[in-house]
């Protein structure tokens, strides 16, 4: 059986190896670099609810 310290050493070695492999793969996902707005137009839309009929944003 492996001792506790050997378990820790194996874990940290595998963790380090996986970090190096992931870093070598490159940037697959570019999080936070988008400049597009997916919410749609923000102006000249009819308001719903308690607004007046002719009121626009």
PDB file of N, CA, C and O in Angstrom:
ATOM      1  N   UNK A   1       0.827  -1.192   0.000  1.00  0.00           N
ATOM      2  CA  UNK A   1       0.000   0.000   0.000  1.00  0.00           C
ATOM      3  C   UNK A   1       0.868   1.252   0.000  1.00  0.00           C
ATOM      4  O   UNK A   1       1.973   1.271   0.541  1.00  0.00           O
ATOM      5  N   UNK A   2       0.339   2.280  -0.616  1.00  0.00           N
ATOM      6  CA  UNK A   2       1.067   3.545  -0.644  1.00  0.00           C
ATOM      7  C   UNK A   2       0.825   4.311   0.642  1.00  0.00           C
ATOM      8  O   UNK A   2      -0.277   4.293   1.191  1.00  0.00           O
ATOM      9  N   UNK A   3       1.832   4.965   1.106  1.00  0.00           N
ATOM     10  CA  UNK A   3       1.689   5.771   2.314  1.00  0.00           C
ATOM     11  C   UNK A   3       1.058   7.104   1.972  1.00  0.00           C
ATOM     12  O   UNK A   3       0.902   7.449   0.801  1.00  0.00           O
ATOM     13  N   UNK A   4       0.702   7.843   2.991  1.00  0.00           N
ATOM     14  CA  UNK A   4       0.046   9.131   2.803  1.00  0.00           C
ATOM     15  C   UNK A   4       0.951  10.117   2.065  1.00  0.00           C
ATOM     16  O   UNK A   4       0.483  10.846   1.190  1.00  0.00           O
ATOM     17  N   UNK A   5       2.219  10.148   2.402  1.00  0.00           N
ATOM     18  CA  UNK A   5       3.130  11.089   1.741  1.00  0.00           C
ATOM     19  C   UNK A   5       3.335  10.709   0.280  1.00  0.00           C
ATOM     20  O   UNK A   5       3.507  11.581  -0.571  1.00  0.00           O
ATOM     21  N   UNK A   6       3.318   9.406  -0.015  1.00  0.00           N
ATOM     22  CA  UNK A   6       3.453   8.971  -1.402  1.00  0.00           C
ATOM     23  C   UNK A   6       2.198   9.309  -2.198  1.00  0.00           C
ATOM     24  O   UNK A   6       2.280   9.642  -3.380  1.00  0.00           O
ATOM     25  N   UNK A   7       1.042   9.225  -1.556  1.00  0.00           N
ATOM     26  CA  UNK A   7      -0.215   9.632  -2.188  1.00  0.00           C
ATOM     27  C   UNK A   7      -0.168  11.116  -2.540  1.00  0.00           C
ATOM     28  O   UNK A   7      -0.544  11.509  -3.645  1.00  0.00           O
ATOM     29  N   UNK A   8       0.291  11.929  -1.607  1.00  0.00           N
ATOM     30  CA  UNK A   8       0.371  13.375  -1.847  1.00  0.00           C
ATOM     31  C   UNK A   8       1.341  13.685  -2.974  1.00  0.00           C
ATOM     32  O   UNK A   8       1.048  14.520  -3.829  1.00  0.00           O
ATOM     33  N   UNK A   9       2.484  13.030  -2.987  1.00  0.00           N
ATOM     34  CA  UNK A   9       3.477  13.269  -4.035  1.00  0.00           C
ATOM     35  C   UNK A   9       2.919  12.870  -5.394  1.00  0.00           C
ATOM     36  O   UNK A   9       3.116  13.588  -6.375  1.00  0.00           O
ATOM     37  N   UNK A  10       2.234  11.749  -5.467  1.00  0.00           N
ATOM     38  CA  UNK A  10       1.632  11.311  -6.723  1.00  0.00           C
ATOM     39  C   UNK A  10       0.558  12.286  -7.182  1.00  0.00           C
ATOM     40  O   UNK A  10       0.473  12.610  -8.366  1.00  0.00           O
ATOM     41  N   UNK A  11      -0.257  12.750  -6.251  1.00  0.00           N
ATOM     42  CA  UNK A  11      -1.309  13.708  -6.575  1.00  0.00           C
ATOM     43  C   UNK A  11      -0.730  15.004  -7.133  1.00  0.00           C
ATOM     44  O   UNK A  11      -1.195  15.500  -8.159  1.00  0.00           O
ATOM     45  N   UNK A  12       0.279  15.551  -6.466  1.00  0.00           N
ATOM     46  CA  UNK A  12       0.865  16.811  -6.918  1.00  0.00           C
ATOM     47  C   UNK A  12       1.592  16.651  -8.249  1.00  0.00           C
ATOM     48  O   UNK A  12       1.591  17.572  -9.066  1.00  0.00           O
ATOM     49  N   UNK A  13       2.203  15.513  -8.473  1.00  0.00           N
ATOM     50  CA  UNK A  13       2.849  15.269  -9.766  1.00  0.00           C
ATOM     51  C   UNK A  13       1.823  15.195 -10.886  1.00  0.00           C
ATOM     52  O   UNK A  13       2.032  15.763 -11.958  1.00  0.00           O
ATOM     53  N   UNK A  14       0.721  14.503 -10.648  1.00  0.00           N
ATOM     54  CA  UNK A  14      -0.333  14.431 -11.662  1.00  0.00           C
ATOM     55  C   UNK A  14      -0.995  15.784 -11.882  1.00  0.00           C
ATOM     56  O   UNK A  14      -1.350  16.131 -13.009  1.00  0.00           O
ATOM     57  N   UNK A  15      -1.160  16.539 -10.817  1.00  0.00           N
ATOM     58  CA  UNK A  15      -1.734  17.879 -10.940  1.00  0.00           C
ATOM     59  C   UNK A  15      -0.824  18.784 -11.765  1.00  0.00           C
ATOM     60  O   UNK A  15      -1.298  19.511 -12.638  1.00  0.00           O
ATOM     61  N   UNK A  16       0.459  18.743 -11.496  1.00  0.00           N
ATOM     62  CA  UNK A  16       1.420  19.551 -12.255  1.00  0.00           C
ATOM     63  C   UNK A  16       1.447  19.139 -13.716  1.00  0.00           C
ATOM     64  O   UNK A  16       1.482  19.989 -14.607  1.00  0.00           O
ATOM     65  N   UNK A  17       1.433  17.838 -13.961  1.00  0.00           N
ATOM     66  CA  UNK A  17       1.446  17.342 -15.333  1.00  0.00           C
ATOM     67  C   UNK A  17       0.203  17.786 -16.085  1.00  0.00           C
ATOM     68  O   UNK A  17       0.292  18.189 -17.244  1.00  0.00           O
ATOM     69  N   UNK A  18      -0.954  17.717 -15.441  1.00  0.00           N
ATOM     70  CA  UNK A  18      -2.184  18.133 -16.114  1.00  0.00           C
ATOM     71  C   UNK A  18      -2.182  19.634 -16.387  1.00  0.00           C
ATOM     72  O   UNK A  18      -2.706  20.069 -17.414  1.00  0.00           O
ATOM     73  N   UNK A  19      -1.606  20.434 -15.493  1.00  0.00           N
ATOM     74  CA  UNK A  19      -1.515  21.879 -15.731  1.00  0.00           C
ATOM     75  C   UNK A  19      -0.622  22.179 -16.928  1.00  0.00           C
ATOM     76  O   UNK A  19      -0.945  23.042 -17.744  1.00  0.00           O
ATOM     77  N   UNK A  20       0.491  21.477 -17.035  1.00  0.00           N
ATOM     78  CA  UNK A  20       1.380  21.685 -18.174  1.00  0.00           C
ATOM     79  C   UNK A  20       0.720  21.259 -19.477  1.00  0.00           C
ATOM     80  O   UNK A  20       0.878  21.928 -20.498  1.00  0.00           O
ATOM     81  N   UNK A  21      -0.008  20.169 -19.455  1.00  0.00           N
ATOM     82  CA  UNK A  21      -0.685  19.690 -20.664  1.00  0.00           C
ATOM     83  C   UNK A  21      -1.761  20.678 -21.086  1.00  0.00           C
ATOM     84  O   UNK A  21      -1.884  20.989 -22.271  1.00  0.00           O
ATOM     85  N   UNK A  22      -2.541  21.175 -20.136  1.00  0.00           N
ATOM     86  CA  UNK A  22      -3.587  22.142 -20.469  1.00  0.00           C
ATOM     87  C   UNK A  22      -2.999  23.455 -20.966  1.00  0.00           C
ATOM     88  O   UNK A  22      -3.574  24.088 -21.853  1.00  0.00           O
ATOM     89  N   UNK A  23      -1.884  23.871 -20.422  1.00  0.00           N
ATOM     90  CA  UNK A  23      -1.244  25.105 -20.876  1.00  0.00           C
ATOM     91  C   UNK A  23      -0.686  24.942 -22.282  1.00  0.00           C
ATOM     92  O   UNK A  23      -0.663  25.901 -23.052  1.00  0.00           O
ATOM     93  N   UNK A  24      -0.239  23.744 -22.624  1.00  0.00           N
ATOM     94  CA  UNK A  24       0.323  23.501 -23.948  1.00  0.00           C
ATOM     95  C   UNK A  24      -0.756  23.422 -25.018  1.00  0.00           C
ATOM     96  O   UNK A  24      -0.466  23.603 -26.200  1.00  0.00           O
ATOM     97  N   UNK A  25      -1.997  23.154 -24.621  1.00  0.00           N
ATOM     98  CA  UNK A  25      -3.091  23.017 -25.591  1.00  0.00           C
ATOM     99  C   UNK A  25      -3.480  24.360 -26.193  1.00  0.00           C
ATOM    100  O   UNK A  25      -4.066  24.391 -27.275  1.00  0.00           O
ATOM    101  N   UNK A  26      -3.185  25.433 -25.550  1.00  0.00           N
ATOM    102  CA  UNK A  26      -3.526  26.752 -26.073  1.00  0.00           C
ATOM    103  C   UNK A  26      -4.867  27.230 -25.542  1.00  0.00           C
ATOM    104  O   UNK A  26      -5.502  26.565 -24.723  1.00  0.00           O
ATOM    105  N   UNK A  27      -5.286  28.389 -26.019  1.00  0.00           N
ATOM    106  CA  UNK A  27      -6.547  28.973 -25.576  1.00  0.00           C
ATOM    107  C   UNK A  27      -7.680  28.466 -26.446  1.00  0.00           C
ATOM    108  O   UNK A  27      -7.846  28.907 -27.583  1.00  0.00           O
ATOM    109  N   UNK A  28      -8.448  27.552 -25.919  1.00  0.00           N
ATOM    110  CA  UNK A  28      -9.593  27.038 -26.653  1.00  0.00           C
ATOM    111  C   UNK A  28     -10.781  27.965 -26.455  1.00  0.00           C
ATOM    112  O   UNK A  28     -11.476  28.306 -27.412  1.00  0.00           O
ATOM    113  N   UNK A  29     -11.013  28.370 -25.218  1.00  0.00           N
ATOM    114  CA  UNK A  29     -12.105  29.274 -24.906  1.00  0.00           C
ATOM    115  C   UNK A  29     -11.532  30.647 -24.592  1.00  0.00           C
ATOM    116  O   UNK A  29     -10.585  30.769 -23.815  1.00  0.00           O
ATOM    117  N   UNK A  30     -12.103  31.667 -25.191  1.00  0.00           N
ATOM    118  CA  UNK A  30     -11.660  33.034 -24.929  1.00  0.00           C
ATOM    119  C   UNK A  30     -12.756  33.728 -24.132  1.00  0.00           C
ATOM    120  O   UNK A  30     -13.649  34.360 -24.695  1.00  0.00           O
ATOM    121  N   UNK A  31     -12.672  33.600 -22.842  1.00  0.00           N
ATOM    122  CA  UNK A  31     -13.712  34.116 -21.958  1.00  0.00           C
ATOM    123  C   UNK A  31     -13.457  35.588 -21.679  1.00  0.00           C
ATOM    124  O   UNK A  31     -12.356  35.972 -21.282  1.00  0.00           O
ATOM    125  N   UNK A  32     -14.471  36.405 -21.886  1.00  0.00           N
ATOM    126  CA  UNK A  32     -14.375  37.815 -21.569  1.00  0.00           C
ATOM    127  C   UNK A  32     -13.771  38.675 -22.658  1.00  0.00           C
ATOM    128  O   UNK A  32     -13.460  39.838 -22.403  1.00  0.00           O
ATOM    129  N   UNK A  33     -13.589  38.151 -23.871  1.00  0.00           N
ATOM    130  CA  UNK A  33     -12.982  38.954 -24.924  1.00  0.00           C
ATOM    131  C   UNK A  33     -13.998  39.385 -25.974  1.00  0.00           C
ATOM    132  O   UNK A  33     -13.641  40.077 -26.928  1.00  0.00           O
ATOM    133  N   UNK A  34     -15.255  38.988 -25.812  1.00  0.00           N
ATOM    134  CA  UNK A  34     -16.275  39.349 -26.797  1.00  0.00           C
ATOM    135  C   UNK A  34     -16.717  40.792 -26.647  1.00  0.00           C
ATOM    136  O   UNK A  34     -16.735  41.328 -25.539  1.00  0.00           O
ATOM    137  N   UNK A  35     -17.073  41.424 -27.759  1.00  0.00           N
ATOM    138  CA  UNK A  35     -17.549  42.802 -27.706  1.00  0.00           C
ATOM    139  C   UNK A  35     -18.977  42.917 -28.227  1.00  0.00           C
ATOM    140  O   UNK A  35     -19.500  44.025 -28.347  1.00  0.00           O
ATOM    141  N   UNK A  36     -19.617  41.789 -28.537  1.00  0.00           N
ATOM    142  CA  UNK A  36     -20.968  41.812 -29.077  1.00  0.00           C
ATOM    143  C   UNK A  36     -21.993  41.876 -27.953  1.00  0.00           C
ATOM    144  O   UNK A  36     -21.741  41.429 -26.834  1.00  0.00           O
ATOM    145  N   UNK A  37     -23.144  42.437 -28.269  1.00  0.00           N
ATOM    146  CA  UNK A  37     -24.244  42.515 -27.317  1.00  0.00           C
ATOM    147  C   UNK A  37     -25.346  41.585 -27.799  1.00  0.00           C
ATOM    148  O   UNK A  37     -25.856  41.753 -28.906  1.00  0.00           O
ATOM    149  N   UNK A  38     -25.717  40.610 -26.986  1.00  0.00           N
ATOM    150  CA  UNK A  38     -26.725  39.653 -27.419  1.00  0.00           C
ATOM    151  C   UNK A  38     -28.112  39.990 -26.892  1.00  0.00           C
ATOM    152  O   UNK A  38     -29.047  39.214 -27.088  1.00  0.00           O
ATOM    153  N   UNK A  39     -28.265  41.124 -26.230  1.00  0.00           N
ATOM    154  CA  UNK A  39     -29.550  41.460 -25.626  1.00  0.00           C
ATOM    155  C   UNK A  39     -30.504  42.129 -26.598  1.00  0.00           C
ATOM    156  O   UNK A  39     -31.670  42.335 -26.261  1.00  0.00           O
ATOM    157  N   UNK A  40     -30.051  42.470 -27.779  1.00  0.00           N
ATOM    158  CA  UNK A  40     -30.930  43.103 -28.756  1.00  0.00           C
ATOM    159  C   UNK A  40     -30.874  44.615 -28.662  1.00  0.00           C
ATOM    160  O   UNK A  40     -30.123  45.167 -27.858  1.00  0.00           O
ATOM    161  N   UNK A  41     -31.663  45.279 -29.479  1.00  0.00           N
ATOM    162  CA  UNK A  41     -31.643  46.737 -29.493  1.00  0.00           C
ATOM    163  C   UNK A  41     -32.176  47.313 -28.182  1.00  0.00           C
ATOM    164  O   UNK A  41     -33.135  46.803 -27.603  1.00  0.00           O
ATOM    165  N   UNK A  42     -31.537  48.373 -27.737  1.00  0.00           N
ATOM    166  CA  UNK A  42     -31.923  48.974 -26.461  1.00  0.00           C
ATOM    167  C   UNK A  42     -32.752  50.234 -26.631  1.00  0.00           C
ATOM    168  O   UNK A  42     -33.222  50.790 -25.639  1.00  0.00           O
ATOM    169  N   UNK A  43     -32.942  50.696 -27.845  1.00  0.00           N
ATOM    170  CA  UNK A  43     -33.652  51.951 -28.062  1.00  0.00           C
ATOM    171  C   UNK A  43     -34.809  51.762 -29.033  1.00  0.00           C
ATOM    172  O   UNK A  43     -34.815  50.845 -29.854  1.00  0.00           O
ATOM    173  N   UNK A  44     -35.777  52.644 -28.918  1.00  0.00           N
ATOM    174  CA  UNK A  44     -36.950  52.680 -29.786  1.00  0.00           C
ATOM    175  C   UNK A  44     -37.769  51.392 -29.737  1.00  0.00           C
ATOM    176  O   UNK A  44     -38.315  50.959 -30.751  1.00  0.00           O
ATOM    177  N   UNK A  45     -37.850  50.793 -28.574  1.00  0.00           N
ATOM    178  CA  UNK A  45     -38.662  49.599 -28.370  1.00  0.00           C
ATOM    179  C   UNK A  45     -39.868  50.001 -27.528  1.00  0.00           C
ATOM    180  O   UNK A  45     -39.727  50.723 -26.541  1.00  0.00           O
ATOM    181  N   UNK A  46     -41.046  49.536 -27.914  1.00  0.00           N
ATOM    182  CA  UNK A  46     -42.241  49.841 -27.129  1.00  0.00           C
ATOM    183  C   UNK A  46     -42.113  49.233 -25.743  1.00  0.00           C
ATOM    184  O   UNK A  46     -41.661  48.099 -25.583  1.00  0.00           O
ATOM    185  N   UNK A  47     -42.520  50.012 -24.739  1.00  0.00           N
ATOM    186  CA  UNK A  47     -42.443  49.529 -23.364  1.00  0.00           C
ATOM    187  C   UNK A  47     -43.738  48.804 -23.025  1.00  0.00           C
ATOM    188  O   UNK A  47     -44.817  49.226 -23.440  1.00  0.00           O
ATOM    189  N   UNK A  48     -43.635  47.737 -22.288  1.00  0.00           N
ATOM    190  CA  UNK A  48     -44.809  46.971 -21.872  1.00  0.00           C
ATOM    191  C   UNK A  48     -45.078  47.239 -20.391  1.00  0.00           C
ATOM    192  O   UNK A  48     -44.172  47.619 -19.649  1.00  0.00           O
ATOM    193  N   UNK A  49     -46.294  47.043 -19.977  1.00  0.00           N
ATOM    194  CA  UNK A  49     -46.609  47.205 -18.563  1.00  0.00           C
ATOM    195  C   UNK A  49     -47.361  48.492 -18.310  1.00  0.00           C
ATOM    196  O   UNK A  49     -48.379  48.751 -18.952  1.00  0.00           O
ATOM    197  N   UNK A  50     -46.875  49.308 -17.376  1.00  0.00           N
ATOM    198  CA  UNK A  50     -47.586  50.506 -16.946  1.00  0.00           C
ATOM    199  C   UNK A  50     -47.170  51.761 -17.712  1.00  0.00           C
ATOM    200  O   UNK A  50     -47.460  52.869 -17.261  1.00  0.00           O
ATOM    201  N   UNK A  51     -46.505  51.619 -18.843  1.00  0.00           N
ATOM    202  CA  UNK A  51     -46.073  52.784 -19.626  1.00  0.00           C
ATOM    203  C   UNK A  51     -47.243  53.320 -20.441  1.00  0.00           C
ATOM    204  O   UNK A  51     -48.250  52.638 -20.631  1.00  0.00           O
ATOM    205  N   UNK A  52     -47.095  54.535 -20.913  1.00  0.00           N
ATOM    206  CA  UNK A  52     -48.098  55.101 -21.802  1.00  0.00           C
ATOM    207  C   UNK A  52     -47.920  54.485 -23.187  1.00  0.00           C
ATOM    208  O   UNK A  52     -46.818  54.055 -23.526  1.00  0.00           O
ATOM    209  N   UNK A  53     -48.971  54.434 -23.986  1.00  0.00           N
ATOM    210  CA  UNK A  53     -48.937  53.751 -25.280  1.00  0.00           C
ATOM    211  C   UNK A  53     -47.889  54.346 -26.211  1.00  0.00           C
ATOM    212  O   UNK A  53     -47.184  53.588 -26.876  1.00  0.00           O
ATOM    213  N   UNK A  54     -47.758  55.632 -26.289  1.00  0.00           N
ATOM    214  CA  UNK A  54     -46.809  56.263 -27.195  1.00  0.00           C
ATOM    215  C   UNK A  54     -45.392  56.374 -26.655  1.00  0.00           C
ATOM    216  O   UNK A  54     -44.500  56.856 -27.354  1.00  0.00           O
ATOM    217  N   UNK A  55     -45.178  55.940 -25.441  1.00  0.00           N
ATOM    218  CA  UNK A  55     -43.869  56.098 -24.810  1.00  0.00           C
ATOM    219  C   UNK A  55     -42.856  55.115 -25.391  1.00  0.00           C
ATOM    220  O   UNK A  55     -43.142  53.934 -25.584  1.00  0.00           O
ATOM    221  N   UNK A  56     -41.660  55.644 -25.664  1.00  0.00           N
ATOM    222  CA  UNK A  56     -40.565  54.808 -26.154  1.00  0.00           C
ATOM    223  C   UNK A  56     -39.373  54.976 -25.219  1.00  0.00           C
ATOM    224  O   UNK A  56     -39.270  55.964 -24.491  1.00  0.00           O
ATOM    225  N   UNK A  57     -38.475  53.993 -25.253  1.00  0.00           N
ATOM    226  CA  UNK A  57     -37.311  54.053 -24.373  1.00  0.00           C
ATOM    227  C   UNK A  57     -36.294  55.045 -24.874  1.00  0.00           C
ATOM    228  O   UNK A  57     -35.247  55.224 -24.252  1.00  0.00           O
TER     229      UNK A  57
END
